[in-house]
Amino acid sequence: MRIVIVGSGKMGRAVAALAEQRGHTVHALIGSAENASGSALTAERLRGADVAVEFTRPEAAAANVTRLVAAGVPVVCGTTGWEAERAEVTALVERSDGALLHAANFSVGVHLFLRAARQLARELAGRSEFDAFILEEHHAAKRDAPSGTARVLRGLVAGADPAREFPITSIRAGATPGTHMLAYDGTHERIALSHMARSRSGFAAGALAAAEWLPGHRGVYTFEDMLFGEPG
Ligand SMILES: NC(=O)c1ccc[n+]([C@@H]2O[C@H](COP(=O)([O-])OP(=O)(O)OC[C@H]3O[C@@H](n4cnc5c(N)ncnc54)[C@H](OP(=O)(O)O)[C@@H]3O)[C@@H](O)[C@H]2O)c1
Protein backbone atom coordinates (compact mmCIF):
# COMPACT_ATOMS: atom_id res chain seq x y z
CA MET A 1 0.00 0.00 0.00
CA ARG A 2 0.99 3.64 -0.47
CA ILE A 3 0.54 5.42 2.84
CA VAL A 4 0.51 9.16 3.53
CA ILE A 5 1.60 9.99 7.05
CA VAL A 6 0.52 13.36 8.43
CA GLY A 7 2.60 14.43 11.43
CA SER A 8 6.29 13.62 11.73
CA GLY A 9 6.41 13.46 15.52
CA LYS A 10 6.97 10.39 17.68
CA MET A 11 3.94 8.45 16.41
CA GLY A 12 4.18 9.51 12.76
CA ARG A 13 7.81 8.40 12.62
CA ALA A 14 7.04 5.11 14.41
CA VAL A 15 4.24 4.31 11.92
CA ALA A 16 6.48 5.25 8.95
CA ALA A 17 9.28 2.95 10.16
CA LEU A 18 6.92 0.03 10.74
CA ALA A 19 5.12 0.58 7.41
CA GLU A 20 8.42 0.27 5.54
CA GLN A 21 9.38 -2.83 7.55
CA ARG A 22 6.08 -4.37 6.47
CA GLY A 23 6.66 -3.68 2.79
CA HIS A 24 4.43 -0.62 2.39
CA THR A 25 5.53 2.59 0.68
CA VAL A 26 5.48 5.89 2.56
CA HIS A 27 3.93 8.06 -0.18
CA ALA A 28 4.58 11.24 1.85
CA LEU A 29 5.51 12.14 5.43
CA ILE A 30 4.01 15.58 6.00
CA GLY A 31 5.20 17.73 8.90
CA SER A 32 3.79 20.91 10.42
CA ALA A 33 6.12 23.37 8.67
CA GLU A 34 4.52 22.79 5.25
CA ASN A 35 0.97 22.03 6.43
CA ALA A 36 -0.67 25.00 8.17
CA SER A 37 -4.46 24.29 8.30
CA GLY A 38 -3.98 21.17 6.15
CA SER A 39 -2.65 23.21 3.19
CA ALA A 40 -0.20 20.48 2.03
CA LEU A 41 -3.02 17.95 1.66
CA THR A 42 -3.84 18.73 -1.95
CA ALA A 43 -5.23 16.36 -4.59
CA GLU A 44 -1.87 16.52 -6.44
CA ARG A 45 0.17 15.61 -3.36
CA LEU A 46 -2.21 12.80 -2.38
CA ARG A 47 -2.66 11.27 -5.86
CA GLY A 48 -1.90 7.54 -5.77
CA ALA A 49 -2.17 7.22 -1.98
CA ASP A 50 -4.28 4.31 -0.69
CA VAL A 51 -4.70 5.56 2.88
CA ALA A 52 -3.50 8.27 5.28
CA VAL A 53 -2.44 7.97 8.91
CA GLU A 54 -2.79 11.17 10.96
CA PHE A 55 -0.96 11.73 14.28
CA THR A 56 -0.58 15.47 14.92
CA ARG A 57 -2.00 17.81 17.55
CA PRO A 58 -5.54 18.43 18.80
CA GLU A 59 -5.76 21.82 17.08
CA ALA A 60 -4.62 20.43 13.71
CA ALA A 61 -6.50 17.12 13.41
CA ALA A 62 -9.93 18.28 12.20
CA ALA A 63 -8.51 20.36 9.32
CA ASN A 64 -6.21 17.50 8.28
CA VAL A 65 -8.96 14.88 8.35
CA THR A 66 -11.33 17.21 6.46
CA ARG A 67 -8.78 17.82 3.68
CA LEU A 68 -7.91 14.12 3.39
CA VAL A 69 -11.57 13.07 3.20
CA ALA A 70 -12.30 15.81 0.64
CA ALA A 71 -9.48 14.36 -1.49
CA GLY A 72 -11.07 10.89 -1.26
CA VAL A 73 -8.30 9.34 0.89
CA PRO A 74 -9.39 6.97 3.70
CA VAL A 75 -8.02 8.30 7.02
CA VAL A 76 -6.79 6.55 10.14
CA CYS A 77 -6.54 9.22 12.85
CA GLY A 78 -4.89 8.68 16.22
CA THR A 79 -4.74 12.29 17.37
CA THR A 80 -6.56 12.85 20.65
CA GLY A 81 -8.23 15.91 22.16
CA TRP A 82 -10.37 17.12 19.22
CA GLU A 83 -13.76 15.77 20.40
CA ALA A 84 -15.41 19.20 20.00
CA GLU A 85 -15.04 18.98 16.20
CA ARG A 86 -15.72 15.25 15.86
CA ALA A 87 -19.47 15.47 15.10
CA GLU A 88 -18.93 17.94 12.28
CA VAL A 89 -16.12 15.86 10.75
CA THR A 90 -18.16 12.65 11.11
CA ALA A 91 -21.06 14.29 9.24
CA LEU A 92 -18.69 15.37 6.48
CA VAL A 93 -17.26 11.84 6.12
CA GLU A 94 -20.76 10.41 5.84
CA ARG A 95 -21.94 13.09 3.38
CA SER A 96 -18.96 12.58 1.14
CA ASP A 97 -19.03 8.75 1.31
CA GLY A 98 -15.52 8.80 2.75
CA ALA A 99 -13.82 6.57 5.33
CA LEU A 100 -12.45 7.49 8.76
CA LEU A 101 -11.23 5.26 11.55
CA HIS A 102 -10.42 7.18 14.72
CA ALA A 103 -9.11 5.76 17.97
CA ALA A 104 -7.82 7.46 21.08
CA ASN A 105 -5.74 4.34 21.62
CA PHE A 106 -4.48 1.87 19.04
CA SER A 107 -3.29 -0.75 21.53
CA VAL A 108 -5.17 -4.06 21.30
CA GLY A 109 -4.54 -4.65 25.02
CA VAL A 110 -6.23 -1.36 25.92
CA HIS A 111 -9.40 -2.39 24.14
CA LEU A 112 -9.46 -5.71 26.00
CA PHE A 113 -8.84 -3.73 29.23
CA LEU A 114 -11.79 -1.43 28.41
CA ARG A 115 -14.10 -4.41 27.95
CA ALA A 116 -12.92 -5.92 31.24
CA ALA A 117 -13.40 -2.53 32.97
CA ARG A 118 -17.00 -2.31 31.76
CA GLN A 119 -17.63 -5.80 33.11
CA LEU A 120 -16.03 -4.88 36.47
CA ALA A 121 -18.22 -1.76 36.66
CA ARG A 122 -21.32 -3.90 36.08
CA GLU A 123 -20.27 -6.34 38.82
CA LEU A 124 -19.67 -3.52 41.33
CA ALA A 125 -22.78 -1.46 40.57
CA GLY A 126 -24.67 -0.82 43.81
CA ARG A 127 -21.67 -1.70 46.05
CA SER A 128 -21.57 1.52 48.04
CA GLU A 129 -18.68 0.31 50.24
CA PHE A 130 -16.29 1.14 47.37
CA ASP A 131 -15.31 4.50 45.86
CA ALA A 132 -14.15 4.34 42.27
CA PHE A 133 -11.46 6.39 40.52
CA ILE A 134 -9.40 6.43 37.34
CA LEU A 135 -5.69 7.23 37.31
CA GLU A 136 -3.77 7.82 34.10
CA GLU A 137 -0.07 8.60 33.60
CA HIS A 138 1.69 9.84 30.48
CA HIS A 139 5.03 11.39 29.56
CA ALA A 140 5.60 15.06 30.32
CA ALA A 141 5.16 16.18 26.67
CA LYS A 142 1.60 14.91 26.28
CA ARG A 143 -0.58 17.96 25.69
CA ASP A 144 -4.11 16.87 26.55
CA ALA A 145 -5.42 15.74 29.94
CA PRO A 146 -7.31 13.62 30.80
CA SER A 147 -6.13 11.28 28.05
CA GLY A 148 -8.57 10.28 25.32
CA THR A 149 -8.43 6.72 26.64
CA ALA A 150 -9.30 7.83 30.18
CA ARG A 151 -12.33 9.69 28.83
CA VAL A 152 -13.44 6.62 26.86
CA LEU A 153 -12.93 4.49 29.98
CA ARG A 154 -15.04 6.87 32.08
CA GLY A 155 -17.80 6.86 29.46
CA LEU A 156 -17.92 3.06 29.43
CA VAL A 157 -17.92 2.52 33.20
CA ALA A 158 -20.36 5.39 33.81
CA GLY A 159 -22.65 3.76 31.24
CA ALA A 160 -22.41 0.48 33.14
CA ASP A 161 -22.93 2.12 36.57
CA PRO A 162 -24.58 5.56 36.12
CA ALA A 163 -25.07 6.15 39.87
CA ARG A 164 -21.34 6.20 40.62
CA GLU A 165 -18.75 9.00 40.18
CA PHE A 166 -15.54 8.10 38.34
CA PRO A 167 -13.13 11.03 38.96
CA ILE A 168 -10.00 11.03 36.78
CA THR A 169 -6.52 11.99 37.99
CA SER A 170 -3.91 12.68 35.31
CA ILE A 171 -0.15 12.62 35.83
CA ARG A 172 2.13 14.21 33.22
CA ALA A 173 5.73 13.41 34.09
CA GLY A 174 8.74 11.49 32.86
CA ALA A 175 8.62 9.21 29.83
CA THR A 176 5.83 6.67 30.34
CA PRO A 177 4.03 5.97 27.02
CA GLY A 178 0.68 5.40 28.78
CA THR A 179 -0.74 3.74 31.90
CA HIS A 180 -4.44 3.59 32.86
CA MET A 181 -5.97 2.21 36.03
CA LEU A 182 -9.55 1.77 37.19
CA ALA A 183 -9.70 1.26 40.95
CA TYR A 184 -12.42 0.58 43.51
CA ASP A 185 -11.23 1.43 46.97
CA GLY A 186 -12.98 0.34 50.16
CA THR A 187 -12.13 0.37 53.85
CA HIS A 188 -10.72 -3.12 53.81
CA GLU A 189 -9.67 -3.76 50.25
CA ARG A 190 -8.96 -2.40 46.79
CA ILE A 191 -9.86 -3.87 43.42
CA ALA A 192 -7.80 -2.46 40.55
CA LEU A 193 -7.53 -3.19 36.87
CA SER A 194 -4.72 -1.60 34.88
CA HIS A 195 -3.09 -1.48 31.50
CA MET A 196 0.48 -0.33 30.92
CA ALA A 197 1.94 0.31 27.47
CA ARG A 198 5.67 -0.49 27.41
CA SER A 199 6.45 1.51 24.27
CA ARG A 200 4.85 3.30 21.34
CA SER A 201 5.35 0.24 19.12
CA GLY A 202 1.99 -1.27 20.08
CA PHE A 203 0.16 1.94 19.08
CA ALA A 204 2.05 2.09 15.77
CA ALA A 205 1.28 -1.56 15.00
CA GLY A 206 -2.43 -1.04 15.73
CA ALA A 207 -2.61 2.12 13.59
CA LEU A 208 -0.91 0.31 10.72
CA ALA A 209 -3.29 -2.65 11.04
CA ALA A 210 -6.16 -0.14 10.83
CA ALA A 211 -4.57 1.43 7.73
CA GLU A 212 -4.41 -2.01 6.12
CA TRP A 213 -8.09 -2.68 7.01
CA LEU A 214 -9.78 0.65 6.19
CA PRO A 215 -9.46 0.93 2.37
CA GLY A 216 -12.59 -0.61 0.84
CA HIS A 217 -14.74 0.45 3.80
CA ARG A 218 -17.01 3.52 3.81
CA GLY A 219 -18.17 5.43 6.88
CA VAL A 220 -16.84 6.20 10.34
CA TYR A 221 -15.30 3.45 12.45
CA THR A 222 -13.51 2.99 15.73
CA PHE A 223 -10.65 0.57 16.37
CA GLU A 224 -13.13 -1.46 18.41
CA ASP A 225 -15.33 -1.88 15.33
CA MET A 226 -12.33 -3.33 13.54
CA LEU A 227 -11.23 -5.59 16.40
CA PHE A 228 -14.57 -6.87 17.62
CA GLY A 229 -16.87 -6.50 14.62
CA GLU A 230 -18.48 -3.59 12.89
CA PRO A 231 -21.63 -2.05 14.40
CA GLY A 232 -24.74 -3.67 12.95
N1 LIG B 1 -4.27 6.75 19.26
C1 LIG B 1 -3.16 6.31 19.83
O1 LIG B 1 -2.93 5.11 20.02
C2 LIG B 1 -2.12 7.32 20.25
C3 LIG B 1 -0.87 6.91 20.73
C4 LIG B 1 0.07 7.90 21.03
C5 LIG B 1 -0.24 9.24 20.84
N2 LIG B 1 -1.48 9.59 20.41
C6 LIG B 1 -1.85 10.97 20.11
O2 LIG B 1 -1.33 11.26 18.82
C7 LIG B 1 -0.95 12.64 18.74
C8 LIG B 1 0.52 12.73 18.36
O3 LIG B 1 1.30 12.09 19.34
P1 LIG B 1 2.91 12.10 19.23
O4 LIG B 1 3.38 11.37 20.43
O5 LIG B 1 3.36 11.70 17.87
O6 LIG B 1 3.18 13.68 19.42
P2 LIG B 1 4.41 14.55 18.91
O7 LIG B 1 5.68 13.77 18.97
O8 LIG B 1 4.32 15.87 19.62
O9 LIG B 1 4.09 14.78 17.36
C9 LIG B 1 3.06 15.58 16.87
C10 LIG B 1 3.56 16.10 15.55
O10 LIG B 1 2.50 16.70 14.83
C11 LIG B 1 3.06 17.79 14.13
N3 LIG B 1 2.02 18.68 13.65
C12 LIG B 1 1.32 19.64 14.31
N4 LIG B 1 0.45 20.24 13.47
C13 LIG B 1 0.60 19.64 12.25
C14 LIG B 1 0.01 19.80 10.98
N5 LIG B 1 -0.95 20.74 10.73
N6 LIG B 1 0.42 19.00 9.97
C15 LIG B 1 1.37 18.08 10.14
N7 LIG B 1 1.99 17.87 11.33
C16 LIG B 1 1.60 18.65 12.36
C17 LIG B 1 4.00 18.41 15.13
O11 LIG B 1 4.93 19.26 14.51
P3 LIG B 1 5.54 20.55 15.35
O12 LIG B 1 6.26 19.95 16.51
O13 LIG B 1 6.41 21.18 14.33
O14 LIG B 1 4.35 21.36 15.75
C18 LIG B 1 4.67 17.16 15.70
O15 LIG B 1 5.78 16.76 14.90
C19 LIG B 1 -1.32 13.23 20.10
O16 LIG B 1 -2.63 13.77 20.02
C20 LIG B 1 -1.30 12.02 21.04
O17 LIG B 1 -2.15 12.22 22.16
C21 LIG B 1 -2.43 8.66 20.11
The ligand as an ORCA input file, in Angstrom:
! r2SCAN-3c Opt
* xyz 0 1
  N      -4.267      6.754     19.257
  C      -3.160      6.313     19.832
  O      -2.932      5.110     20.015
  C      -2.120      7.323     20.245
  C      -0.866      6.915     20.731
  C       0.071      7.896     21.028
  C      -0.240      9.242     20.841
  N      -1.481      9.593     20.406
  C      -1.853     10.975     20.111
  O      -1.332     11.260     18.817
  C      -0.947     12.638     18.744
  C       0.520     12.728     18.355
  O       1.305     12.086     19.340
  P       2.911     12.098     19.232
  O       3.379     11.366     20.425
  O       3.360     11.703     17.868
  O       3.182     13.678     19.420
  P       4.407     14.550     18.910
  O       5.676     13.772     18.973
  O       4.317     15.870     19.624
  O       4.090     14.776     17.362
  C       3.062     15.579     16.870
  C       3.563     16.104     15.554
  O       2.495     16.697     14.833
  C       3.063     17.788     14.132
  N       2.021     18.679     13.647
  C       1.323     19.640     14.307
  N       0.454     20.241     13.466
  C       0.603     19.639     12.246
  C       0.005     19.803     10.982
  N      -0.945     20.743     10.734
  N       0.417     19.004      9.971
  C       1.369     18.075     10.145
  N       1.988     17.870     11.333
  C       1.604     18.649     12.361
  C       4.000     18.412     15.130
  O       4.930     19.260     14.505
  P       5.538     20.546     15.349
  O       6.259     19.951     16.511
  O       6.413     21.184     14.329
  O       4.347     21.360     15.752
  C       4.671     17.157     15.701
  O       5.783     16.762     14.902
  C      -1.322     13.231     20.101
  O      -2.630     13.774     20.024
  C      -1.304     12.025     21.036
  O      -2.150     12.217     22.160
  C      -2.429      8.657     20.105
*
